[in-house]
Amino acid sequence: MSRSSTRFSRSRALVPGALAVGLLAACATPPPPPPAVPTTTGGAVLRDWRGVVTAADRDRYQRRDAAWTLALQQARRQPGSGSLSGLGDLIDPDAARSPVAPPVGDYRCRTVKLGSQGGEDGLGYVVYGWFACRIERTPAGLKFSKLTGSQRPGGLLFPENDRHMVFLGSMALASEPAAGSYGQRPDRDMAAVLERIGERRWRLVIPWPANESNLDLIELVPAASTRR
């Protein structure tokens, strides 16, 4: 056999080994995942709410359709406090419109509780009066706060899609100071969805609240609005 033929045979013998080494190296070191894309609102960078929400609140969020169904059934067949007849789109599960993002400023807000955790023995609904709320821009993003009343939620609004934002917050009661950060007190944590339901009208949908009802709605209209 000639010297050139010997070199060719050795090269062919080395190819399978080289390929095997290359394949093993590729398997041992997978490519890094793509970098996370930050969510921005008003110049602030937000974490994805899925990396912040607790397991309990994620479950409430995922079961919000069931909360709507049960709460409306109870509200329509059980006695309540106030009137449902004038609420219109506020109690329509499919009323969300785009775009959702609310302007910064002061708002008038009221809470409507639907359904009863006490079953048939409780009130089917309660419509409360108007209080003061605010949407403000913070370094962490948009923040919602209810400023007056005995139950005062506050927390951040996370962009989700063109029809809703996700609210993660906490509840302050009675004469307590403003609500603390989400995750500090699991018994006060809240997860909700913010939706626009009119030209100058929004709602926070709070499924499976900690007490009393099966669905809470907080209606928001700008404080300067003449709507009653």
Secondary structure, DSSP 8 states (H G I E B T S, - for coil): --HHHHHHHHHHHHHHHHHHHHHHHHHHS---------EEETTEEE--GGGTS-HHHHHHHHTHHHHHHHHHHHHHHS--BS-STT-GGGG-TT--BS-----SEEEEEEEEEES-TTGGGS-SEEEEEEEEEEEEEETTEEEEEE-SSSEEEEEEEEE-SSS-EEEEEEEEETT--S---TTS-TTTEEEEEEEEEETTEEEEEEES-SSS-SEEEEEEEETT----
